[in-house]
Amino acid sequence: MCTAVSFTTKDHYFGRNLDLEVSFGEQVVVTPRNFPLPYRCLPTQDTHLALIGMATVVDGYPLYYEAANERGLGMAGLNFPDNCRYFPQVEGKDNVTPFEFIPWVLGQCATVAEARALLAHTSLVEINFSDQFPLTPEHWMIADRDETIVVESTAAGLTVYDDPVHVMTNSPTFDKQLFMLNNYRGLGTVPREGTFGVDLAEYSRGMSTRGLPGGLDSASRFAKVAFTRMNAVCGDSESESVSQFFQILNSVNQQRGLVEVAPGSGKYEITIYSSCINTTAGVYYYTTYGNHQITGVDMHHCDLDAAALATFPLVEGEQVNMLN
């Protein structure tokens, strides 16, 4: 499972935790403007906006987990089991396969408003990338510095939700996740008045957050990261903003041993990586489960008019700054 966040200080920041039990050779990938983007049901886009994000490159094609384009729009795909449905091709629609969806949107949209207009005539069709890489059930968060939406393809069709809390996790559907925040409407960041008519001591700081969920299920992570993001206090500098963004994601990190994917399997879901994209500047930052040092890639240090992908393998292994 995973968690995605949009966060704005002076610049706009967008990113996610990837929580899985296995890695697929992901790396930071820059798709320049002149890299041809072929589509299974639509003409190839020979030119488009440049993208930077995390992807697995298969047969020369970037299968993006999340990315942002050079105009500041971010998009992430998260696991959406049980609820997700894809469809046969629909006449009169732009039929896009889910593995093409991120390049399709980010290659041509600069804002959430433009993405909404594109989605009005888009249908997600059930065509696998290959036998080795079948489709996964996903839904998507799309954000610019001002607004965020969630896109879900279910049995009811393609639905676009406004996302006023600027976070997304996994199942159930987004409308139900948002409704469940009502369960935590009494939480706060400052001590509250007692309600029993007797003098009750605040025996610990943070008691106004008591009841905030700490589980690793998607509903608990949704509430926890929404509360954390909403109340996060941050300066406008790049170092403060990036640091605080990772702190927000760290509030719902998954540690090896806590979530076994099947009884007796010995396989555990972990936060394989956390990402933070400064979509304003086009800089992709990340940490991995085994390396907490923040590593960055600047898309503008690449040739954005090139016709070939630029790839950056992940820096693995803990980086320790010894002082003596």
Residue frames as qw, qx, qy, qz and C-alpha x, y, z in Angstrom:
[[0.000, 0.888, 0.459, 0.000, 0.00, 0.00, 0.00],
 [0.455, 0.223, 0.035, 0.861, 1.09, 3.63, -0.33],
 [0.125, -0.815, -0.383, 0.417, 0.52, 7.25, 0.71],
 [0.417, 0.426, 0.261, 0.759, 0.62, 10.40, -1.44],
 [0.233, -0.745, -0.331, 0.531, 0.76, 14.06, -0.34],
 [0.348, 0.646, 0.194, 0.651, 0.61, 17.51, -1.91],
 [0.483, -0.686, -0.261, 0.478, 2.09, 20.37, 0.15],
 [0.376, 0.730, 0.133, 0.554, 2.71, 24.04, -0.66],
 [0.433, -0.632, -0.156, 0.623, 5.03, 26.51, 1.03],
 [0.074, 0.674, -0.267, -0.684, 6.85, 29.03, -1.18],
 [0.294, 0.285, -0.768, -0.492, 7.07, 26.22, -3.78],
 [0.869, -0.044, 0.011, -0.492, 4.83, 23.24, -4.42],
 [0.066, -0.401, 0.911, -0.063, 5.91, 19.78, -3.24],
 [0.872, 0.083, -0.083, -0.476, 4.40, 16.47, -4.28],
 [0.237, 0.426, -0.872, 0.052, 5.40, 12.91, -3.44],
 [0.881, -0.200, -0.173, -0.393, 4.61, 9.58, -1.89],
 [0.438, -0.414, 0.791, -0.102, 5.64, 6.53, 0.08],
 [0.711, 0.213, -0.571, -0.351, 5.87, 3.34, -1.97],
 [0.531, -0.342, 0.678, -0.376, 4.90, 0.52, 0.41],
 [0.865, 0.248, -0.339, -0.274, 5.46, -2.95, -1.04],
 [0.838, -0.408, 0.361, 0.042, 7.18, -6.21, -0.21],
 [0.764, 0.095, 0.422, 0.478, 9.26, -6.31, -3.41],
 [0.010, 0.708, -0.212, -0.674, 11.18, -3.86, -5.59],
 [0.760, 0.524, 0.380, 0.062, 10.90, -3.76, -9.39],
 [0.632, 0.056, 0.239, 0.735, 14.20, -2.08, -10.21],
 [0.094, 0.944, 0.311, 0.051, 12.77, 1.44, -9.95],
 [0.533, -0.120, 0.041, 0.836, 14.97, 4.43, -10.67],
 [0.111, 0.741, 0.159, -0.643, 14.62, 8.17, -11.14],
 [0.495, 0.307, 0.625, 0.520, 13.76, 8.80, -14.79],
 [0.142, 0.590, -0.009, -0.795, 13.62, 12.03, -16.80],
 [0.530, 0.477, 0.652, 0.259, 11.49, 11.79, -19.94],
 [0.141, -0.342, 0.160, 0.915, 12.55, 14.70, -22.19],
 [0.458, 0.505, 0.146, -0.717, 10.24, 16.55, -24.54],
 [0.546, 0.499, -0.474, -0.478, 11.23, 14.68, -27.68],
 [0.169, -0.140, 0.974, -0.064, 11.13, 11.12, -26.33],
 [0.486, -0.105, -0.550, -0.671, 8.35, 9.47, -28.36],
 [0.400, -0.029, 0.723, -0.562, 5.44, 8.31, -26.18],
 [0.331, -0.055, -0.791, -0.512, 3.63, 5.49, -27.99],
 [0.544, -0.023, 0.471, -0.694, 0.06, 4.63, -27.00],
 [0.311, 0.080, 0.944, 0.083, -1.75, 1.35, -27.56],
 [0.287, 0.643, 0.710, -0.007, -4.97, 2.97, -28.83],
 [0.118, 0.957, 0.116, -0.239, -3.88, 6.51, -29.74],
 [0.636, 0.685, -0.154, 0.319, -1.25, 8.12, -31.97],
 [0.721, -0.163, -0.228, 0.634, 2.31, 8.44, -30.66],
 [0.111, -0.990, -0.048, 0.074, 3.14, 11.75, -29.00],
 [0.754, 0.357, -0.104, 0.541, 6.45, 12.78, -30.55],
 [0.201, 0.345, -0.301, 0.866, 6.67, 15.98, -28.48],
 [0.556, -0.669, -0.474, -0.139, 5.23, 16.72, -25.05],
 [0.304, -0.854, 0.276, -0.319, 6.07, 18.30, -21.70],
 [0.448, 0.376, -0.751, 0.307, 9.16, 16.90, -19.95],
 [0.802, -0.507, -0.152, -0.277, 8.66, 14.63, -16.90],
 [0.225, 0.442, -0.773, 0.396, 10.70, 13.57, -13.88],
 [0.774, -0.356, 0.145, -0.504, 9.71, 10.79, -11.50],
 [0.393, -0.337, 0.853, -0.071, 10.24, 7.24, -10.28],
 [0.813, 0.342, -0.152, -0.446, 9.76, 4.51, -12.85],
 [0.693, -0.169, 0.671, 0.200, 10.68, 0.99, -13.86],
 [0.371, 0.607, -0.420, -0.563, 12.03, 1.10, -17.41],
 [0.697, 0.070, 0.714, 0.007, 10.94, -1.94, -19.45],
 [0.590, 0.410, 0.549, 0.427, 11.93, -2.32, -23.11],
 [0.296, 0.171, 0.150, 0.928, 12.87, 1.34, -23.15],
 [0.285, -0.634, -0.394, -0.602, 9.48, 2.52, -21.81],
 [0.043, 0.216, -0.594, 0.773, 9.13, 4.31, -18.41],
 [0.486, -0.528, -0.670, -0.189, 6.44, 2.73, -16.22],
 [0.020, 0.457, -0.319, 0.830, 5.99, 5.66, -13.83],
 [0.354, -0.428, -0.760, 0.336, 4.93, 5.24, -10.21],
 [0.060, -0.903, -0.303, 0.299, 4.73, 9.02, -9.76],
 [0.521, 0.193, 0.236, 0.797, 6.07, 12.02, -11.64],
 [0.056, 0.822, 0.233, -0.516, 5.82, 15.76, -12.17],
 [0.621, 0.571, 0.305, 0.442, 6.14, 17.73, -15.37],
 [0.455, 0.094, -0.034, 0.885, 8.11, 20.86, -16.16],
 [0.175, -0.546, -0.232, -0.785, 5.01, 23.03, -15.66],
 [0.155, -0.297, 0.582, -0.741, 4.50, 21.96, -12.02],
 [0.817, -0.134, -0.077, -0.555, 1.76, 19.31, -12.22],
 [0.095, -0.356, 0.913, -0.176, 2.29, 16.12, -10.18],
 [0.840, -0.011, -0.208, -0.501, 0.60, 12.72, -10.45],
 [0.123, -0.360, 0.902, -0.203, 0.92, 9.45, -8.53],
 [0.753, -0.075, -0.496, -0.426, -0.64, 6.02, -8.95],
 [0.284, -0.356, 0.752, -0.477, -1.44, 4.05, -5.78],
 [0.139, -0.088, -0.983, -0.086, -2.71, 0.53, -5.25],
 [0.511, -0.010, 0.117, -0.852, -6.52, 0.31, -5.28],
 [0.088, 0.012, -0.991, -0.100, -7.47, -3.35, -4.75],
 [0.132, 0.416, 0.864, -0.253, -11.03, -4.72, -4.93],
 [0.242, 0.728, 0.332, -0.549, -12.56, -1.44, -6.13],
 [0.038, 0.543, -0.468, -0.696, -10.66, -0.84, -9.38],
 [0.706, 0.410, 0.578, 0.015, -12.21, -1.71, -12.76],
 [0.027, -0.432, 0.484, 0.761, -10.81, -1.14, -16.25],
 [0.654, 0.493, 0.381, -0.429, -12.87, -1.41, -19.41],
 [0.635, 0.322, 0.537, 0.453, -12.86, -2.35, -23.09],
 [0.196, -0.017, 0.237, 0.951, -12.29, 0.45, -25.59],
 [0.203, 0.699, 0.555, -0.402, -15.06, 3.03, -25.78],
 [0.401, 0.494, 0.444, 0.631, -15.90, 4.67, -29.11],
 [0.025, -0.872, -0.205, -0.444, -15.60, 8.43, -28.97],
 [0.584, -0.802, 0.100, 0.078, -13.24, 8.42, -25.96],
 [0.282, 0.720, -0.617, 0.148, -9.48, 8.74, -25.63],
 [0.964, -0.232, -0.110, -0.065, -8.73, 5.13, -24.70],
 [0.142, 0.726, -0.593, 0.319, -5.63, 5.04, -22.50],
 [0.814, -0.159, -0.544, 0.131, -4.18, 2.05, -20.71],
 [0.561, -0.825, -0.073, 0.023, -3.39, 2.59, -17.01],
 [0.747, -0.290, 0.138, 0.581, 0.37, 2.17, -17.51],
 [0.378, 0.404, 0.284, 0.783, 0.21, 5.08, -20.00],
 [0.189, -0.855, -0.476, -0.083, -1.99, 7.25, -17.80],
 [0.438, -0.722, -0.029, 0.535, 0.71, 9.32, -16.04],
 [0.350, -0.142, 0.431, 0.820, 2.57, 10.23, -19.27],
 [0.098, 0.587, 0.665, 0.452, -0.78, 10.86, -21.00],
 [0.236, -0.903, -0.356, 0.053, -1.84, 13.45, -18.40],
 [0.450, -0.721, 0.106, 0.515, 1.51, 15.00, -17.51],
 [0.519, 0.064, 0.496, 0.693, 2.69, 15.11, -21.11],
 [0.107, 0.487, 0.486, 0.717, 0.02, 17.67, -22.03],
 [0.359, -0.823, -0.391, -0.202, -1.52, 19.26, -18.90],
 [0.308, 0.439, -0.363, 0.762, -0.01, 22.13, -16.91],
 [0.310, -0.257, 0.416, -0.815, -2.71, 22.42, -14.24],
 [0.252, 0.197, 0.900, -0.296, -5.37, 20.39, -12.46],
 [0.492, 0.548, 0.214, -0.642, -7.98, 22.35, -14.43],
 [0.438, 0.509, -0.582, -0.458, -6.45, 21.17, -17.70],
 [0.018, 0.129, -0.990, 0.054, -6.30, 17.61, -16.36],
 [0.427, 0.341, 0.642, -0.539, -10.02, 17.75, -15.50],
 [0.553, 0.574, -0.127, -0.590, -10.83, 18.77, -19.06],
 [0.306, 0.410, -0.824, -0.242, -8.70, 15.93, -20.46],
 [0.150, -0.004, 0.948, -0.279, -10.27, 13.36, -18.13],
 [0.558, 0.340, 0.298, -0.696, -13.75, 14.28, -19.35],
 [0.799, 0.455, -0.186, -0.345, -13.07, 12.36, -22.56],
 [0.184, 0.501, -0.842, 0.079, -10.61, 9.73, -21.25],
 [0.928, -0.194, -0.015, -0.316, -11.37, 6.04, -20.63],
 [0.224, -0.579, 0.782, -0.049, -8.98, 3.63, -18.91],
 [0.863, 0.230, -0.287, -0.347, -8.86, 0.41, -20.92],
 [0.804, -0.391, 0.446, -0.047, -7.80, -3.07, -19.86],
 [0.794, 0.543, -0.238, 0.134, -4.66, -3.68, -21.92],
 [0.789, -0.516, 0.114, 0.312, -1.59, -5.13, -20.18],
 [0.024, 0.835, -0.466, -0.292, 1.87, -3.78, -20.85],
 [0.452, 0.380, -0.791, -0.160, 2.99, -7.38, -21.42],
 [0.834, -0.246, -0.478, -0.120, 2.48, -10.89, -20.07],
 [0.609, -0.026, -0.502, 0.614, 5.32, -10.23, -17.62],
 [0.063, -0.098, -0.307, 0.945, 3.88, -6.84, -16.58],
 [0.114, -0.601, -0.744, -0.269, 0.09, -7.11, -16.24],
 [0.163, -0.645, -0.057, -0.745, -1.98, -4.15, -15.08],
 [0.266, -0.180, -0.737, 0.595, -2.24, -3.43, -11.38],
 [0.166, -0.795, -0.560, -0.163, -5.40, -2.01, -9.76],
 [0.375, -0.083, -0.181, 0.905, -4.68, 1.67, -9.16],
 [0.058, 0.923, 0.375, 0.059, -6.19, 5.05, -8.54],
 [0.547, 0.300, 0.008, 0.781, -4.40, 8.37, -8.98],
 [0.210, -0.833, -0.258, 0.442, -3.81, 11.69, -7.26],
 [0.472, 0.507, 0.223, 0.686, -3.16, 14.76, -9.44],
 [0.333, -0.827, -0.270, 0.365, -2.07, 18.05, -7.90],
 [0.409, 0.604, -0.048, 0.682, -0.72, 21.49, -8.66],
 [0.243, 0.107, -0.493, 0.829, 0.12, 24.16, -6.09],
 [0.352, -0.143, 0.105, -0.919, -3.53, 25.20, -5.72],
 [0.806, -0.040, 0.144, -0.573, -5.74, 22.11, -5.93],
 [0.112, -0.262, 0.958, 0.025, -5.77, 18.33, -5.78],
 [0.800, 0.084, -0.104, -0.585, -8.03, 15.71, -7.32],
 [0.433, -0.206, 0.877, -0.031, -8.34, 11.92, -7.06],
 [0.605, 0.308, -0.439, -0.588, -9.20, 9.82, -10.12],
 [0.459, -0.123, 0.857, -0.198, -10.80, 6.38, -9.68],
 [0.530, 0.161, -0.603, -0.574, -11.94, 3.89, -12.30],
 [0.371, -0.028, 0.830, -0.416, -14.55, 1.63, -10.69],
 [0.232, 0.365, 0.887, 0.163, -17.56, -0.37, -11.85],
 [0.162, 0.817, 0.421, -0.360, -19.42, 2.96, -11.94],
 [0.544, 0.755, 0.121, 0.346, -16.92, 4.37, -14.45],
 [0.521, 0.200, -0.210, 0.803, -14.27, 7.08, -14.20],
 [0.331, -0.879, -0.342, -0.027, -14.87, 9.38, -11.22],
 [0.405, 0.408, -0.236, 0.783, -12.96, 12.56, -10.35],
 [0.492, -0.739, -0.433, 0.156, -13.10, 13.70, -6.71],
 [0.034, 0.841, -0.240, 0.485, -12.02, 17.03, -5.28],
 [0.772, -0.189, -0.464, 0.390, -9.41, 16.33, -2.58],
 [0.157, -0.913, 0.009, -0.375, -9.58, 19.14, 0.02],
 [0.709, -0.663, 0.226, 0.080, -7.10, 17.43, 2.38],
 [0.380, 0.792, -0.472, -0.074, -4.47, 16.91, -0.36],
 [0.262, -0.400, 0.876, -0.064, -3.63, 13.32, 0.63],
 [0.852, 0.140, -0.258, -0.434, -4.50, 9.87, -0.69],
 [0.404, -0.385, 0.828, -0.064, -3.88, 6.30, 0.42],
 [0.072, 0.042, -0.931, -0.355, -5.60, 3.15, -0.89],
 [0.416, -0.424, -0.682, -0.426, -8.99, 1.46, -0.47],
 [0.429, 0.573, 0.698, -0.018, -11.84, 2.09, 0.18],
 [0.351, 0.663, 0.358, 0.556, -12.97, 4.64, -2.42],
 [0.287, 0.212, -0.209, 0.911, -11.94, 8.24, -1.79],
 [0.395, -0.526, -0.172, -0.734, -15.39, 9.49, -0.83],
 [0.818, -0.462, -0.340, -0.047, -15.55, 6.91, 1.98],
 [0.651, -0.017, -0.308, 0.694, -12.02, 7.76, 3.15],
 [0.042, 0.378, -0.050, 0.924, -12.94, 11.43, 3.33],
 [0.605, -0.545, -0.273, -0.512, -16.18, 10.70, 5.20],
 [0.819, -0.313, -0.419, 0.236, -14.31, 8.67, 7.84],
 [0.332, 0.288, -0.300, 0.847, -12.40, 11.80, 8.86],
 [0.478, -0.599, -0.138, -0.627, -15.60, 12.69, 10.74],
 [0.846, -0.361, -0.375, 0.114, -14.47, 10.12, 13.31],
 [0.652, -0.148, -0.202, 0.716, -11.53, 12.38, 14.22],
 [0.085, 0.774, 0.228, 0.585, -13.16, 15.82, 14.10],
 [0.532, -0.840, -0.090, -0.062, -12.45, 16.38, 17.82],
 [0.805, -0.111, -0.033, 0.582, -8.67, 16.11, 17.50],
 [0.073, 0.991, -0.016, 0.108, -6.48, 19.15, 17.96],
 [0.662, 0.387, -0.338, 0.545, -2.97, 20.42, 18.62],
 [0.042, -0.454, 0.421, -0.785, -3.58, 22.30, 21.90],
 [0.051, -0.147, -0.889, 0.431, -4.96, 21.10, 25.27],
 [0.341, -0.451, -0.537, -0.626, -8.76, 20.95, 25.52],
 [0.437, -0.371, 0.349, -0.741, -11.16, 21.77, 28.32],
 [0.037, 0.016, 0.980, -0.194, -12.27, 18.83, 30.45],
 [0.468, -0.209, -0.446, -0.734, -15.85, 17.63, 30.06],
 [0.554, -0.281, -0.781, 0.069, -16.50, 15.65, 33.28],
 [0.389, -0.812, -0.137, -0.413, -16.93, 18.56, 35.70],
 [0.769, -0.590, 0.059, 0.238, -13.86, 17.61, 37.74],
 [0.017, 0.880, -0.437, -0.182, -10.27, 18.81, 37.67],
 [0.958, 0.122, 0.209, 0.155, -8.54, 16.35, 35.31],
 [0.339, -0.708, 0.399, 0.474, -4.82, 16.70, 34.77],
 [0.703, 0.668, -0.237, -0.067, -3.13, 16.96, 31.39],
 [0.768, -0.512, 0.353, 0.153, -0.55, 14.36, 32.38],
 [0.636, -0.045, 0.515, 0.573, 1.21, 14.43, 28.99],
 [0.185, 0.525, -0.266, -0.787, 1.77, 16.79, 26.11],
 [0.222, 0.149, -0.783, -0.562, -0.13, 15.82, 22.99],
 [0.247, 0.233, 0.877, -0.340, -3.27, 14.57, 24.74],
 [0.491, 0.527, 0.133, -0.681, -5.46, 16.49, 22.29],
 [0.450, 0.416, -0.660, -0.433, -4.22, 14.06, 19.60],
 [0.311, -0.094, 0.917, -0.230, -5.31, 11.04, 21.61],
 [0.659, 0.448, 0.517, -0.311, -7.42, 8.87, 19.32],
 [0.411, 0.711, -0.412, -0.394, -5.40, 9.71, 16.21],
 [0.992, 0.063, 0.097, -0.051, -4.93, 6.32, 14.51],
 [0.177, -0.735, 0.627, 0.188, -1.49, 4.78, 14.35],
 [0.823, 0.095, 0.559, 0.031, -2.23, 1.64, 12.36],
 [0.179, -0.376, 0.620, 0.665, -0.70, 0.87, 8.97],
 [0.388, 0.515, 0.756, 0.116, -3.98, 0.11, 7.21],
 [0.262, 0.374, 0.366, 0.811, -4.97, 2.56, 4.49],
 [0.266, -0.812, -0.400, -0.332, -7.83, 4.22, 6.43],
 [0.612, -0.691, -0.125, 0.364, -5.61, 4.83, 9.47],
 [0.541, -0.092, 0.228, 0.805, -2.81, 6.20, 7.31],
 [0.105, 0.634, 0.437, 0.629, -5.26, 8.49, 5.53],
 [0.398, -0.871, -0.266, -0.108, -6.41, 10.06, 8.81],
 [0.682, -0.528, 0.020, 0.506, -2.91, 10.24, 10.30],
 [0.487, 0.050, 0.298, 0.820, -1.24, 11.87, 7.30],
 [0.001, 0.739, 0.420, 0.527, -4.17, 14.25, 6.71],
 [0.491, -0.848, -0.181, 0.081, -3.92, 15.47, 10.32],
 [0.667, -0.371, 0.155, 0.627, -0.12, 15.71, 10.13],
 [0.388, 0.337, 0.383, 0.767, -0.11, 17.60, 6.83],
 [0.127, -0.834, -0.400, -0.359, -2.88, 19.99, 7.90],
 [0.501, -0.862, -0.053, 0.061, -1.07, 21.00, 11.08],
 [0.785, 0.002, 0.050, 0.617, 2.52, 20.93, 9.80],
 [0.069, -0.971, 0.015, 0.228, 4.33, 24.22, 10.46],
 [0.785, 0.096, 0.289, 0.539, 7.06, 25.00, 7.97],
 [0.097, -0.698, 0.172, 0.688, 9.25, 27.84, 6.75],
 [0.658, 0.700, 0.049, -0.275, 9.61, 28.73, 3.08],
 [0.015, -0.684, 0.681, 0.260, 13.23, 27.68, 2.50],
 [0.730, 0.276, -0.561, -0.278, 13.98, 24.66, 0.35],
 [0.303, 0.211, -0.868, 0.332, 15.69, 22.77, 3.16],
 [0.338, 0.015, 0.598, -0.727, 12.84, 23.41, 5.61],
 [0.718, 0.232, -0.069, -0.653, 10.18, 22.50, 3.05],
 [0.662, 0.276, -0.683, -0.135, 11.84, 19.30, 1.88],
 [0.128, 0.167, -0.851, 0.482, 12.63, 18.23, 5.44],
 [0.463, 0.076, 0.471, -0.746, 9.06, 18.85, 6.59],
 [0.745, 0.241, -0.324, -0.531, 7.62, 17.01, 3.59],
 [0.549, 0.194, -0.809, 0.081, 9.62, 13.90, 4.47],
 [0.103, -0.075, 0.736, -0.665, 8.55, 14.26, 8.11],
 [0.662, 0.124, 0.102, -0.732, 4.91, 14.22, 6.97],
 [0.777, 0.234, -0.521, -0.263, 5.49, 11.03, 4.99],
 [0.299, 0.270, -0.836, 0.373, 7.53, 9.52, 7.83],
 [0.469, -0.159, 0.463, -0.735, 4.45, 9.72, 10.06],
 [0.884, 0.137, 0.187, -0.405, 3.03, 6.72, 8.15],
 [0.310, 0.550, -0.766, -0.124, 6.19, 4.81, 7.20],
 [0.963, -0.132, -0.053, -0.230, 6.04, 1.01, 7.31],
 [0.176, -0.666, 0.721, -0.079, 8.76, -0.97, 9.08],
 [0.581, 0.213, -0.766, -0.176, 9.82, -4.49, 8.16],
 [0.203, -0.029, -0.911, 0.358, 8.10, -7.09, 10.32],
 [0.275, 0.187, 0.469, -0.818, 4.86, -5.22, 11.06],
 [0.700, 0.391, 0.079, -0.592, 2.76, -6.10, 7.99],
 [0.360, -0.155, 0.884, 0.255, 3.17, -9.67, 6.73],
 [0.397, 0.224, -0.398, -0.796, 1.60, -9.93, 3.27],
 [0.816, -0.097, -0.429, -0.374, 0.36, -13.50, 3.88],
 [0.731, -0.562, 0.322, -0.214, 0.47, -15.69, 6.99],
 [0.853, -0.237, 0.415, 0.209, 3.73, -17.62, 7.17],
 [0.687, 0.701, 0.054, 0.183, 5.10, -16.05, 3.98],
 [0.668, -0.385, 0.051, 0.635, 8.00, -14.29, 5.68],
 [0.314, 0.386, 0.306, 0.812, 7.41, -11.35, 3.28],
 [0.186, -0.674, -0.459, 0.548, 6.73, -7.96, 4.79],
 [0.272, 0.835, 0.282, 0.387, 5.48, -4.73, 3.30],
 [0.490, -0.472, -0.107, 0.725, 7.90, -1.86, 3.89],
 [0.233, 0.932, 0.039, -0.274, 8.30, 1.72, 2.73],
 [0.830, 0.201, 0.227, 0.468, 10.66, 0.96, -0.15],
 [0.370, 0.137, 0.043, 0.918, 11.16, 4.64, -0.89],
 [0.007, 0.818, 0.430, -0.382, 9.76, 8.06, -0.07],
 [0.438, 0.335, 0.329, 0.767, 9.76, 10.84, -2.65],
 [0.034, -0.805, -0.279, 0.522, 9.40, 14.61, -2.60],
 [0.485, 0.398, 0.406, 0.664, 9.24, 16.52, -5.88],
 [0.014, -0.588, -0.112, 0.801, 9.66, 20.27, -5.88],
 [0.519, 0.559, 0.608, 0.219, 7.33, 20.65, -8.86],
 [0.110, 0.971, 0.041, -0.210, 8.09, 24.37, -9.07],
 [0.121, -0.783, 0.547, 0.270, 11.83, 23.80, -9.54],
 [0.845, 0.380, -0.327, -0.187, 11.72, 20.35, -11.16],
 [0.107, 0.514, -0.802, 0.285, 13.84, 18.66, -8.50],
 [0.871, -0.214, -0.364, -0.252, 13.13, 15.07, -7.39],
 [0.133, -0.548, 0.707, -0.427, 14.26, 14.09, -3.87],
 [0.875, -0.164, -0.370, -0.265, 14.06, 10.62, -2.36],
 [0.292, -0.513, 0.759, -0.275, 15.09, 8.38, 0.51],
 [0.698, 0.049, -0.668, -0.254, 14.98, 4.58, 0.60],
 [0.841, -0.495, -0.150, -0.156, 14.31, 2.05, 3.33],
 [0.874, -0.196, -0.071, 0.439, 18.04, 1.38, 3.65],
 [0.459, 0.127, 0.021, 0.879, 19.29, 4.92, 2.99],
 [0.119, -0.818, -0.497, 0.265, 17.86, 7.86, 4.93],
 [0.250, -0.391, 0.193, 0.864, 20.12, 10.42, 3.28],
 [0.495, 0.740, 0.298, -0.346, 18.11, 12.63, 0.93],
 [0.453, -0.083, 0.590, 0.663, 19.27, 12.27, -2.68],
 [0.357, 0.723, 0.219, -0.550, 18.21, 14.71, -5.41],
 [0.470, 0.186, 0.616, 0.605, 17.97, 14.85, -9.20],
 [0.171, 0.619, 0.082, -0.762, 17.35, 18.17, -11.01],
 [0.670, 0.503, 0.536, 0.104, 15.48, 17.67, -14.31],
 [0.305, 0.949, -0.011, -0.073, 16.84, 20.99, -15.60],
 [0.288, -0.675, 0.629, 0.256, 20.38, 19.63, -15.41],
 [0.594, 0.150, 0.754, 0.238, 19.34, 17.17, -18.13],
 [0.049, 0.117, -0.501, -0.856, 18.84, 17.96, -21.80],
 [0.443, 0.372, 0.625, -0.524, 15.06, 18.39, -21.86],
 [0.581, 0.584, -0.175, -0.539, 15.04, 18.59, -25.66],
 [0.077, -0.357, 0.912, 0.187, 16.68, 15.20, -26.03],
 [0.747, 0.072, -0.378, -0.542, 15.00, 12.11, -27.51],
 [0.652, 0.027, -0.742, 0.157, 16.33, 9.55, -24.99],
 [0.665, -0.701, -0.229, -0.116, 15.46, 8.87, -21.37],
 [0.185, 0.586, -0.590, 0.523, 17.86, 9.97, -18.63],
 [0.832, -0.398, -0.367, -0.125, 18.00, 7.41, -15.81],
 [0.012, -0.631, 0.566, -0.530, 19.49, 7.59, -12.33],
 [0.681, -0.180, -0.707, 0.063, 19.77, 4.34, -10.33],
 [0.548, -0.790, -0.088, -0.260, 18.82, 4.65, -6.68],
 [0.193, 0.557, -0.651, 0.478, 21.56, 5.25, -4.12],
 [0.845, -0.383, -0.324, -0.186, 21.20, 2.33, -1.73],
 [0.719, -0.070, -0.442, 0.533, 22.95, 1.56, 1.56],
 [0.351, -0.888, -0.256, 0.152, 22.89, 3.80, 4.62],
 [0.446, 0.592, -0.144, 0.656, 25.03, 6.93, 4.31],
 [0.610, -0.700, -0.281, 0.241, 26.47, 7.73, 7.74],
 [0.254, 0.817, -0.189, 0.482, 28.28, 11.02, 8.42],
 [0.784, -0.357, -0.319, 0.395, 30.91, 10.06, 11.02],
 [0.043, -0.966, 0.059, -0.247, 32.20, 13.03, 13.03],
 [0.305, -0.757, 0.575, -0.058, 35.21, 11.34, 14.65]]
